[in-house]
Structures are given as C-alpha cells and as structure tokens.
C-alpha cells in the first residue's frame, strides 16, 4: 500500500540533533524518536540498537505508534515539512519470539511509506496521536488546527480551530472507568486546555480557561483531575476537572515544565522540565512503588 519508500540506514547510527519527541510501542519493545537531524529513528529497547533511520526533508517534531497488543507494524511521523507520513515497519521488525530477540533489521530493504492529507497542514506538525481506533490519527499543528484523519481513505474527517498554538496533545484515560475504549484527548494551547472525546465524531467535552499559559496537560479520567505545567513558572499544578479549581501544587523543579503524563494505572504522573530532570509524583493513597 506504499506510495514511495525511504531507504534504511546503518543501524549503528545515533541522533545527531536535538530529539523533539520519543514514543514507546505498547509492548515496550520498540522506541521511536523524531529529531532535528531531519530523521526519525526506530530503536530496539532491549539492546539499544537503532533498527532503522527514516531520513526526511526537515526537523521531525512528532512520532507515534498505534496501540494494541504485540509489536507495532506502523509508525507515523510529522514535523517542519508539514507532512503526515505513515511508515510500514513490517520489513524492519520480525514479530516472532518474545522480548528483544525477535527484533531485527532486514538488510537491503526499503521502508514503504505513504502520506496522509498531502498539502493540508498549514504549519509544522507538533503532535501526532494514534486513537484507540487503529484507523484514526490526530494531528496538532502550528496553523492552530486539530485534525482527525482516517487512514483508510487518507482524508480528514474532523477538525477544530484552537485559540492559540498547541503545546501538547495527548490521549488519556476516559471518563468511563468501565469502558476500556473510552478515552479523552487533552490539548494545551495558550491559556486554554481542551478535552475532546476520543470517539467519533470527536466532540469537545470541555474547554477551560487557565490563569497562565499552559505548556502541557495530562488528564486522569477516573479521578476527574488533570495536571498542568507552565512555561512561566516551575510548579506543577493539579486541577479538579469539574470545579476547574487548583487542588494541589507540586514544587521541586527549577525550570519550566514542558511535559506531563500519567502512568497507565493513573497512580502516578511524571513531569519533564527545562532543568534537565524528570520527576515522578505519587497520585494515590498509601504505599506505591518506591513510596512506602
């Protein structure tokens, strides 16, 4: 189903520019990075080996794997080229066996790839989110537009114009704990945070005006709380989704907090800061992990 192909590079290569994004596959066997060296790379997380370098025409700002069980066969990338590309990794990874033993590069093979929505993005693609439906992708770009794409038709099926440039876009747990397919897309843009349904037609659930610019937002659906980081201070803040009030403040970083994320079980969240550290914060009562 490929339209064109990218050539595999030496697997011992490393990123030579700033890494703008990184994603793990759902089974944690693969990692993908998007870099300022005009490439995306796929890595074996067990050996640290670079399996493939996907050279592109400009800085790669976003990468995404589909969810689901097993090793992924697809990788989506986007960035300053304003192109949403989907790569077929089936020639690069061997799905047989457990752990890292089954992951290997295939010599002399090209990597099939196709473009989705050619010419539609009016700005750099900053985020890519693969929904719970493997056929649907979401992009957030510097033209202030969220777009939902159907990979079967390669056409846009929904869009939403934001009030400011997006700074984060993540798929989080939904508001219905009994429904494993329920999900919420949380977006930070300027002084607003947005929460969209993860199910078609992807309506806006809630838009909340914040007292300051927001660099990142992560949502915990079952707890009905969300966490934000700001480019203008060093504190991480926890908010109540229903009352829209701040309920907790975390102090400890020494620089702006550019990224936030909840763990899959929702019992802790992580923050990444310009101070060069990642911090883990407990979000549950009683003992958990390193907290006793």
C-alpha positions as CSV (number, residue, x, y, z in Angstrom):
1,X,0.0,0.0,0.0
2,X,3.1,2.2,-0.2
3,X,3.3,5.2,-2.5
4,X,7.1,5.7,-2.1
5,X,9.9,4.3,0.0
6,X,12.6,5.5,2.4
7,X,16.0,3.6,2.5
8,X,17.2,2.0,5.6
9,X,20.4,3.4,7.1
10,X,23.2,1.8,9.2
11,X,21.6,0.6,12.4
12,X,24.5,1.8,14.5
13,X,23.7,5.5,13.7
14,X,22.6,7.8,16.5
15,X,20.7,11.0,16.5
16,X,22.9,14.0,15.8
17,X,20.4,16.7,16.6
18,X,18.0,17.6,19.4
19,X,15.4,14.9,20.0
20,X,12.0,16.6,19.8
21,X,9.8,13.5,20.5
22,X,10.0,10.0,21.7
23,X,7.4,7.2,21.9
24,X,7.4,3.6,23.2
25,X,5.4,0.9,21.5
26,X,2.6,-0.5,23.6
27,X,4.6,-3.7,24.2
28,X,7.7,-1.5,25.1
29,X,9.9,-3.5,22.6
30,X,10.4,-0.5,20.3
31,X,11.0,3.2,20.7
32,X,10.8,5.9,18.0
33,X,12.4,9.3,18.1
34,X,12.0,12.4,16.0
35,X,15.0,14.6,15.7
36,X,16.4,17.9,14.5
37,X,18.8,15.9,12.3
38,X,16.0,15.6,9.8
39,X,15.2,12.0,10.7
40,X,13.1,9.6,12.7
41,X,14.7,6.5,14.2
42,X,13.3,3.2,15.4
43,X,15.2,1.5,18.3
44,X,15.2,-1.9,19.9
45,X,14.7,-1.1,23.6
46,X,16.2,-4.3,24.8
47,X,19.6,-3.9,23.0
48,X,19.7,-0.2,22.4
49,X,20.3,-0.8,18.7
50,X,18.9,1.6,16.1
51,X,16.9,-0.6,13.7
52,X,16.2,2.0,11.0
53,X,16.8,5.7,10.2
54,X,14.0,7.3,8.3
55,X,15.5,10.4,6.6
56,X,13.1,13.3,6.0
57,X,13.3,16.7,4.5
58,X,13.2,18.8,7.7
59,X,13.0,18.6,11.5
60,X,10.8,15.7,12.8
61,X,8.7,17.1,15.7
62,X,6.3,14.2,16.3
63,X,6.3,10.3,16.2
64,X,3.5,7.9,17.1
65,X,2.9,4.1,17.2
66,X,-0.5,2.6,17.1
67,X,-1.8,0.9,20.3
68,X,-2.9,-2.7,20.6
69,X,-1.1,-5.9,21.6
70,X,2.1,-7.1,20.1
71,X,4.9,-5.3,18.2
72,X,3.6,-2.4,16.0
73,X,3.8,-2.6,12.2
74,X,3.3,1.2,11.7
75,X,5.0,4.5,12.6
76,X,3.6,7.9,11.9
77,X,5.8,11.0,11.7
78,X,5.4,14.7,11.2
79,X,7.2,17.9,11.6
80,X,8.5,21.1,9.9
81,X,7.8,19.6,6.4
82,X,4.1,19.8,7.2
83,X,3.7,16.2,6.1
84,X,2.0,13.4,7.9
85,X,3.8,10.2,6.9
86,X,2.9,6.6,7.9
87,X,5.7,4.0,7.6
88,X,5.2,0.3,7.2
89,X,7.8,-1.3,9.6
90,X,6.9,-4.9,8.7
91,X,10.1,-5.4,6.8
92,X,12.2,-4.0,9.7
93,X,10.8,-5.9,12.7
94,X,10.3,-9.6,13.0
95,X,7.4,-10.4,15.3
96,X,8.4,-13.9,16.2
97,X,9.6,-14.7,19.7
98,X,9.5,-12.8,23.0
99,X,11.5,-9.9,24.3
100,X,14.1,-8.3,22.1
101,X,15.3,-11.5,20.4
102,X,12.7,-11.2,17.7
103,X,13.5,-7.6,16.7
104,X,16.0,-7.3,13.9
105,X,16.8,-5.2,10.9
106,X,16.4,-6.6,7.4
107,X,19.3,-5.8,5.2
108,X,18.8,-4.3,1.8
109,X,15.1,-3.5,2.3
110,X,13.4,-0.2,1.8
111,X,10.7,1.1,4.1
112,X,7.3,1.6,2.4
113,X,5.6,4.9,3.4
114,X,2.6,6.9,2.4
115,X,1.5,10.5,3.0
116,X,-1.9,11.3,4.6
117,X,-3.6,14.6,3.7
118,X,-1.0,15.9,1.3
119,X,-0.9,19.7,1.3
120,X,-3.5,20.2,4.0
121,X,-1.4,21.2,7.0
122,X,-0.7,24.9,7.1
123,X,2.0,24.7,9.7
124,X,4.5,22.4,11.3
125,X,3.0,19.2,12.8
126,X,3.8,19.4,16.6
127,X,1.9,16.3,17.8
128,X,0.5,13.1,16.5
129,X,-1.9,10.9,18.5
130,X,-3.0,7.4,17.4
131,X,-6.5,6.9,18.7
132,X,-7.9,3.6,20.2
133,X,-9.2,3.0,16.7
134,X,-6.1,2.0,14.7
135,X,-7.6,3.7,11.6
136,X,-7.8,7.2,13.2
137,X,-4.9,9.6,13.7
138,X,-5.0,13.1,15.2
139,X,-2.5,15.9,14.4
140,X,-1.9,19.2,16.1
141,X,-0.1,21.8,14.0
142,X,1.2,25.3,14.1
143,X,-1.7,26.6,12.0
144,X,-3.7,26.2,15.3
145,X,-5.8,23.4,13.9
146,X,-6.5,19.9,15.3
147,X,-7.2,17.4,12.6
148,X,-8.6,13.9,12.7
149,X,-7.6,11.5,9.8
150,X,-9.0,8.3,8.5
151,X,-6.1,6.1,7.3
152,X,-8.4,4.0,5.1
153,X,-9.2,7.0,2.9
154,X,-6.3,9.2,3.9
155,X,-8.8,12.0,4.3
156,X,-9.5,14.5,7.1
157,X,-12.8,13.6,8.8
158,X,-12.9,16.3,11.5
159,X,-11.1,19.5,12.6
160,X,-11.1,22.1,15.3
161,X,-9.6,25.5,15.3
162,X,-7.7,26.4,18.6
163,X,-7.3,29.8,20.1
164,X,-3.5,29.6,20.2
165,X,-0.6,27.4,19.1
166,X,-0.8,23.9,20.6
167,X,1.9,23.0,23.0
168,X,0.8,19.4,24.0
169,X,-1.7,16.9,22.7
170,X,-2.2,13.5,24.4
171,X,-4.7,10.7,24.6
172,X,-5.6,9.9,28.2
173,X,-7.9,7.7,30.2
174,X,-11.6,8.5,29.7
175,X,-14.4,9.5,32.0
176,X,-16.0,6.0,32.0
177,X,-13.8,3.6,34.0
178,X,-16.0,0.6,33.0
179,X,-15.3,1.2,29.3
180,X,-11.7,0.3,28.3
181,X,-12.2,2.0,24.9
182,X,-13.2,5.3,26.4
183,X,-10.5,8.0,26.1
184,X,-10.1,11.7,26.2
185,X,-7.8,13.8,24.0
186,X,-6.3,16.6,26.2
187,X,-4.8,19.6,24.5
188,X,-2.9,22.6,25.8
189,X,-2.9,25.8,23.7
190,X,-2.0,29.3,25.1
191,X,-4.1,29.9,28.2
192,X,-6.7,27.2,27.5
193,X,-6.9,23.5,28.0
194,X,-9.3,21.4,25.8
195,X,-10.7,18.0,26.4
196,X,-12.2,16.1,23.4
197,X,-13.9,12.8,23.2
198,X,-11.7,10.0,21.9
199,X,-14.6,8.6,19.9
200,X,-16.0,9.7,16.6
201,X,-17.1,12.5,15.8
202,X,-14.6,13.7,18.5
203,X,-16.7,16.4,20.1
204,X,-15.3,19.0,22.5
205,X,-16.2,17.9,26.1
206,X,-14.9,20.9,27.8
207,X,-12.7,24.0,27.4
208,X,-11.1,25.6,30.5
209,X,-9.5,29.0,30.6
210,X,-6.4,29.0,32.8
211,X,-4.8,31.9,34.7
212,X,-1.5,31.5,32.8
213,X,0.0,29.9,29.7
214,X,0.0,26.1,29.7
215,X,2.8,24.1,28.2
216,X,1.5,20.7,28.9
217,X,-1.6,18.9,30.2
218,X,-2.4,15.3,31.3
219,X,-5.8,14.0,32.2
220,X,-6.8,11.3,34.7
221,X,-10.4,10.4,33.7
222,X,-11.4,8.1,36.6
223,X,-10.1,10.7,39.2
224,X,-11.6,13.6,37.2
225,X,-8.3,15.5,37.7
226,X,-5.8,17.0,35.3
227,X,-2.2,18.2,35.7
228,X,-0.6,21.1,34.0
229,X,2.9,22.6,33.5
230,X,3.6,26.1,32.5
231,X,6.4,27.9,30.6
232,X,6.3,30.8,33.0
233,X,7.0,29.1,36.4
234,X,8.4,26.0,37.9
235,X,5.4,24.5,39.6
236,X,3.2,21.5,38.5
237,X,-0.5,22.0,39.3
238,X,-3.3,19.6,39.8
239,X,-6.8,20.7,39.0
240,X,-10.3,19.4,39.5
241,X,-12.0,18.7,36.2
242,X,-15.5,19.6,37.4
243,X,-14.9,22.7,39.6
244,X,-11.9,23.9,37.5
245,X,-10.1,24.8,40.7
246,X,-6.5,24.1,41.6
247,X,-6.3,21.4,44.3
248,X,-2.6,20.7,44.7
249,X,0.7,22.4,43.8
250,X,4.0,20.4,43.3
251,X,7.2,22.3,43.9
252,X,10.7,20.9,43.1
253,X,11.5,21.8,39.5
254,X,13.9,24.6,38.7
255,X,12.7,25.4,35.2
256,X,9.5,25.4,33.1
257,X,7.6,22.1,33.0
258,X,7.3,21.2,29.3
259,X,5.7,17.8,29.5
260,X,3.4,15.9,31.8
261,X,2.0,12.4,31.7
262,X,0.1,9.9,33.9
263,X,1.1,6.3,34.3
264,X,-1.2,3.7,32.7
265,X,-2.7,2.8,36.1
266,X,-3.2,6.5,36.9
267,X,-1.4,6.2,40.3
268,X,1.5,8.5,39.5
269,X,2.4,11.2,37.0
270,X,5.6,12.3,35.5
271,X,6.9,15.8,34.7
272,X,9.8,16.8,32.5
273,X,11.4,20.2,32.9
274,X,13.9,22.6,31.3
275,X,16.0,22.0,34.4
276,X,17.0,18.6,32.8
277,X,15.1,16.4,35.2
278,X,12.1,14.1,35.1
279,X,10.2,13.8,38.4
280,X,7.6,11.2,39.4
281,X,4.7,12.3,41.7
282,X,2.5,9.9,43.6
283,X,-1.2,10.2,42.8
284,X,-2.7,7.6,45.1
285,X,-3.2,7.0,48.8
286,X,-1.0,4.5,50.7
287,X,2.2,2.8,49.5
288,X,3.1,2.7,45.9
289,X,6.3,1.6,44.2
290,X,9.2,3.5,45.8
291,X,6.8,5.3,48.2
292,X,6.3,3.5,51.5
